[in-house]
Amino acid sequence: MPRSSLRSLEARPTLPRPRRSLGMPAAWPVLAALLSLLAACPKASSPPPRQGGKEATPPTDPRTEPRARPEPRPGDPITDEQIIEAIKKDPSRAPLHFALALRLHKRGLVDQSIEHYKKAAAVDQKYFEPRFNLGQIFLERQRHSDAADWFGQAAELKPEDFNTRFNHALCLIHSGRNDEADKALAEVVKLRQQVGRVHYLRGIVALRQRKAAAALAAFRQAAKEGHDSAEVHARIGTLLLGRKNLAEAKKSFEAALAKEPEHGLALANLASILLRQGKVQEALPILERASKAHAKSASVWVNLGLGRLRAEKYDDALPAFTKAHELQADLPLAQIGLGVALLFAGQTPKGSALLQQAVGKDKKLADLLGGYLQPLVDRKRLDGAIALLQAIILGQPRNAVAKKNLQILIKMKSQ
């Protein structure tokens, strides 16, 4: 049968048409952000012990050190042996336990120091320093829940101490205690130190609590208070993308890239917007950069594959979808995209199996396939076109046009 008959049938309104984007919906980049959430939070350091004095406010991370009360007074025990003997005589003297713990801590005997810090804290319920140092030790060991408990006790004793309150909130975030972290950060922000950064962390917590409006407000406040990093602008853009406010989201991603040209999340989402707007040629170079900056994101590789398909770079689409499928084999759009790319590559059995598997699980995915029928026929991939129509019919068993086109293609192949 002449090809014109196939085109005529394919043009009828009831034939499946591709949706605007085979790529990731707005929620996918947010999911990627949530998965990498801890990476955005400050990490613990292991500084050497520090003696006494007022602690300066750190310019970035509150990297604190073991705290000590003033040097011993004349007549106080000096050597370890003297301190141990004094403790034996009077175990209720909290400063002696603390002094021994601090010495052990400074020598790197941290496990032994923990025991004496705890004894000092148990003996004196208002003793700030051992509680702070225990929090620091557990923070460095990434035992965040334990660290949060000790920093919380210390914060109650010195509520004006920024580092203590900040570390308390930080450990609550890392340990997943989001409601407590939200309350803690509300207190930290009152201290008016590193305000922008604190609001950024409030946005992170709000994301975890699935409070998108609160997260957006917090990130915007962070930028207003001077913490206008690429990460903040990218997260603002992602939340606006979730609201389908593409114009404002695009501005936020562009602001992020102005500060950090290879920011993976901003590149990926900006390209996603351009694909939705049909600006394939503009999106492709951005997607190439995103695939390098955000190389472990399956959704980025899906969109790169989609962009190449829509640019009729069918051979180049296959490695992108293959990578997406390797990263997340159960991702439906990775299965669909790889299936289509395999059909164009002439690997019909593998492509057909993937399409059947994906559409079998979610029949709505069949809606994405119609636009690739004619290109397959034009490239004389009749087996692939037949497999594509079979997948469409699996999802749309009442699609008479698809069934008619299937009959046409089977006759064409037999001729």
C-alpha positions in Angstrom: 0.0 0.0 0.0 1.4 3.5 -0.8 3.0 5.4 2.1 0.5 8.2 1.5 -2.3 6.0 2.9 -0.4 5.4 6.1 0.2 9.2 6.5 -3.5 9.9 5.9 -4.5 7.4 8.6 -1.8 8.7 10.9 -3.1 12.2 10.6 -6.5 11.4 11.9 -7.2 13.1 15.3 -7.8 9.8 17.1 -4.3 8.4 16.5 -2.1 8.6 19.5 0.0 11.8 19.5 3.2 12.4 21.6 2.7 14.7 24.5 4.8 17.9 24.7 7.5 16.2 26.8 8.6 12.6 27.2 10.9 13.9 29.8 10.6 14.5 33.5 7.6 16.2 35.0 8.1 19.1 37.4 8.2 16.9 40.5 11.3 14.9 39.4 13.9 17.6 39.9 12.4 18.2 43.4 12.8 14.6 44.1 16.5 14.8 43.1 17.0 17.7 45.4 15.4 15.8 48.3 17.6 12.8 47.7 20.7 15.0 47.8 19.5 17.0 50.8 22.2 16.1 53.3 24.9 17.0 50.8 23.6 20.6 51.1 24.0 20.7 54.9 27.3 21.6 56.6 29.4 18.7 57.6 31.3 18.1 60.8 35.0 18.8 61.1 37.6 17.5 63.6 39.4 20.6 65.0 42.0 20.4 67.7 40.9 21.1 71.3 40.8 24.8 72.3 41.3 26.3 75.8 38.9 28.9 77.2 38.2 32.3 75.8 35.1 33.7 74.1 34.4 31.9 70.9 34.2 34.0 67.8 31.3 33.7 65.4 32.6 31.6 62.4 32.4 33.1 59.0 30.8 30.0 57.4 30.5 26.8 59.3 30.3 26.8 63.1 33.3 24.5 63.5 33.7 24.5 67.2 36.2 22.9 69.5 36.1 21.2 72.9 35.4 23.9 75.4 37.1 24.4 78.7 36.6 26.5 81.8 39.5 28.7 83.0 42.9 27.2 83.9 43.1 25.3 87.3 43.4 27.5 90.4 46.5 27.2 92.7 46.2 24.0 94.7 44.0 22.2 92.1 45.2 18.8 90.8 47.7 19.2 87.9 48.7 15.7 86.7 46.4 13.0 85.5 47.3 10.9 88.5 46.4 13.8 90.9 43.1 14.3 89.2 42.2 10.6 89.3 43.1 10.4 93.0 41.0 13.5 93.7 38.1 12.0 91.9 38.4 8.8 94.0 38.2 10.9 97.2 35.3 13.0 95.9 33.5 11.7 92.8 30.9 14.4 93.0 33.3 17.2 91.8 32.2 17.7 88.2 35.1 20.0 87.3 37.6 17.1 88.0 35.8 14.8 85.7 35.7 17.5 83.0 39.4 18.3 83.4 40.3 14.7 82.9 38.0 14.3 80.0 39.4 17.4 78.3 43.0 16.1 78.7 42.0 12.8 77.2 40.1 14.5 74.4 43.1 16.7 73.5 45.3 13.6 73.3 42.9 11.8 70.9 41.6 9.4 73.5 38.1 10.3 72.7 36.3 7.1 73.9 37.8 7.5 77.3 37.0 11.3 77.4 33.3 10.5 76.7 33.0 8.6 79.9 34.3 11.5 82.0 32.4 14.1 80.1 29.2 12.2 80.9 30.2 11.9 84.5 30.7 15.6 84.7 27.3 16.3 83.1 25.6 13.8 85.4 27.1 15.3 88.6 26.4 18.9 87.6 23.1 19.4 85.7 24.0 23.0 84.9 27.5 22.3 83.5 27.5 23.6 79.9 31.0 22.6 78.7 30.8 18.8 78.9 27.5 18.7 77.2 28.8 20.9 74.3 31.9 18.7 73.9 29.8 15.5 73.9 27.7 17.1 71.2 30.8 17.9 69.2 32.2 14.4 69.5 29.1 12.7 68.4 28.7 15.3 65.5 32.2 14.4 64.3 31.3 10.7 64.5 28.1 11.4 62.6 26.0 10.1 65.4 23.6 13.0 64.8 20.8 12.0 67.0 23.1 11.6 70.0 24.8 14.9 69.1 21.4 16.7 68.9 20.5 15.5 72.4 23.7 16.8 74.0 23.6 20.1 72.0 20.0 20.5 73.0 20.9 20.2 76.7 23.8 22.7 76.2 21.4 25.1 74.4 19.1 25.2 77.3 21.9 26.3 79.6 23.2 28.9 77.1 20.4 29.9 74.8 22.3 32.9 73.5 25.2 30.7 72.2 24.9 30.7 68.4 27.2 27.7 67.7 25.4 25.5 70.2 22.0 26.3 68.8 23.1 26.0 65.2 24.8 22.6 65.8 21.7 21.5 67.7 19.5 22.3 64.7 22.0 20.9 62.2 22.1 17.5 64.0 18.3 17.4 64.2 18.2 17.9 60.4 20.8 15.2 59.8 18.9 12.7 62.1 15.6 13.3 60.3 13.9 15.0 63.3 12.4 17.6 61.1 9.7 19.0 63.4 12.2 19.5 66.1 14.6 21.0 63.7 12.0 23.5 62.5 11.4 24.7 66.0 15.2 24.8 66.7 15.9 26.9 63.6 13.1 29.3 64.6 15.1 30.0 67.8 18.4 30.2 66.0 17.2 32.9 63.6 16.4 35.1 66.5 20.1 35.4 67.3 20.6 37.3 64.1 23.8 35.5 63.0 24.2 33.9 59.6 20.6 34.7 59.1 20.5 33.9 55.4 22.1 30.5 56.0 19.6 29.7 58.8 16.7 30.5 56.5 18.2 28.2 53.8 18.2 25.4 56.3 14.6 26.2 57.2 13.8 25.8 53.6 15.5 22.4 53.5 13.5 21.3 56.5 10.2 22.6 55.0 11.0 20.5 51.9 11.4 17.4 54.0 8.1 18.2 55.7 6.5 18.6 52.2 5.6 22.2 52.9 6.4 23.7 49.5 5.0 27.2 50.2 7.0 27.4 53.5 10.2 26.2 51.7 9.8 28.8 48.9 9.3 31.6 51.5 12.4 30.4 53.4 14.6 30.2 50.4 13.5 33.6 49.2 14.2 35.1 52.6 17.7 33.4 52.6 18.5 35.2 49.3 17.1 38.5 50.7 19.4 38.1 53.7 22.5 37.7 51.5 22.6 33.9 51.2 21.9 34.1 47.5 24.0 31.2 46.3 23.4 29.2 43.1 21.9 26.4 45.3 19.3 28.8 46.8 18.3 30.2 43.4 18.1 26.7 42.0 15.8 25.5 44.8 13.6 28.6 44.3 13.3 27.8 40.6 12.5 24.1 41.3 9.7 25.1 43.6 8.3 27.6 41.1 8.6 24.9 38.4 6.4 22.7 40.7 3.8 25.5 40.6 4.1 25.6 36.7 5.4 29.1 36.9 7.8 28.5 34.1 8.7 32.2 33.4 9.8 32.9 37.0 11.4 29.5 37.4 13.5 30.1 34.3 14.7 33.4 35.7 15.7 31.7 39.0 17.7 29.0 37.1 19.4 31.6 35.0 20.3 33.5 38.2 21.8 30.3 39.6 23.8 29.7 36.5 25.1 33.2 36.5 26.7 32.4 39.9 27.7 28.8 39.1 27.6 28.0 35.4 27.8 24.3 35.8 25.2 23.9 38.6 23.6 20.5 37.8 20.1 21.1 39.2 19.8 24.5 37.5 21.1 23.2 34.2 18.7 20.2 34.3 15.6 22.2 35.1 16.3 25.0 32.7 16.7 22.5 30.0 13.4 20.8 31.1 11.6 24.2 30.7 13.1 24.8 27.2 12.0 21.3 26.1 8.5 22.0 27.3 8.5 25.3 25.3 9.6 23.4 22.2 13.1 25.0 22.1 14.9 21.8 21.5 18.0 23.2 19.8 18.4 25.6 22.7 17.9 22.9 25.3 20.3 20.3 23.8 23.7 22.0 24.7 22.3 22.7 28.2 21.3 19.1 28.6 24.8 18.0 27.5 26.3 20.1 30.3 23.7 18.9 32.8 24.5 15.3 32.0 28.1 16.0 33.1 27.2 18.1 36.2 24.4 15.8 37.3 25.6 12.6 35.9 23.9 10.3 38.4 20.4 11.7 37.7 18.3 9.3 35.6 15.9 12.1 34.8 18.6 14.3 33.2 19.6 11.4 30.9 16.0 10.8 30.0 15.6 14.5 28.9 18.9 14.4 27.0 17.6 11.3 25.2 14.3 13.0 24.5 16.0 16.1 23.2 18.0 14.0 20.8 14.9 12.2 19.6 13.1 15.4 19.0 16.1 16.7 17.1 16.0 13.5 15.0 19.4 12.4 16.4 18.1 8.9 16.8 21.4 7.2 17.1 22.6 9.6 19.8 19.4 9.1 21.8 20.3 5.4 22.5 23.3 6.0 24.8 21.4 8.6 26.8 18.4 6.4 27.4 20.7 3.4 28.1 22.5 5.5 30.8 19.1 6.5 32.3 18.0 2.9 32.4 21.2 1.8 34.0 20.8 4.4 36.8 17.1 3.6 37.4 15.8 0.6 35.6 12.3 0.9 37.1 11.8 4.5 35.9 8.9 4.3 33.4 10.1 7.1 31.1 13.6 5.5 31.0 12.0 2.3 29.9 9.8 4.0 27.2 12.7 6.1 25.9 15.1 3.2 25.7 12.5 1.1 24.0 11.9 3.7 21.3 15.6 4.3 20.8 16.2 0.6 20.4 13.5 0.5 17.7 15.3 3.2 15.8 18.5 1.3 16.2 17.0 -1.8 14.7 17.0 -3.7 17.9 13.3 -4.5 17.7 13.0 -7.5 20.1 14.7 -5.6 23.0 12.8 -2.4 22.3 9.5 -4.1 22.0 10.0 -6.0 25.3 10.7 -2.7 27.1 7.7 -1.0 25.6 5.4 -3.9 26.4 6.7 -4.0 30.0 6.3 -0.2 30.6 2.9 0.1 29.0 1.7 -3.1 30.7 2.3 -1.4 34.0 1.0 2.0 33.0 -1.3 2.2 30.0 -1.2 6.0 29.9 2.4 5.7 28.7 1.1 4.6 25.3 0.0 8.2 24.7 3.7 9.1 24.3 4.4 6.8 21.4 2.4 8.0 18.4 4.7 10.7 17.2 7.5 8.2 16.5 5.5 6.0 14.1 6.1 7.9 10.9 9.8 8.5 11.5 10.3 4.8 12.0 8.4 4.1 8.7 10.4 6.8 6.9 13.6 5.0 8.0 12.3 1.7 6.8 12.2 0.3 10.4 8.9 -1.5 9.7 9.5 -4.1 12.4 10.0 -1.2 14.9 6.9 0.6 13.7 4.9 -2.6 14.1 6.2 -3.1 17.6 5.4 0.6 18.4 1.8 0.2 17.3 1.5 -3.1 19.3 2.5 -1.2 22.4 0.1 1.6 21.6 -2.8 -0.9 21.2 -1.8 -2.6 24.5 -2.4 0.7 26.2 -5.3 1.8 24.0 -7.2 -1.4 23.0 -10.0 0.5 21.4 -7.8 2.6 19.2 -9.2 1.7 15.8 -6.7 4.0 13.9 -3.7 2.3 15.4 -5.2 -1.1 14.6 -5.8 -0.1 11.0 -2.2 1.3 10.7 -0.9 -2.0 12.1 -2.7 -3.9 9.3 -1.3 -1.5 6.7 2.3 -2.0 8.0 2.0 -5.7 8.1 0.9 -5.7 4.4 3.7 -3.3 3.6 6.2 -5.6 5.2 4.8 -8.7 3.3 5.3 -6.8 0.0 
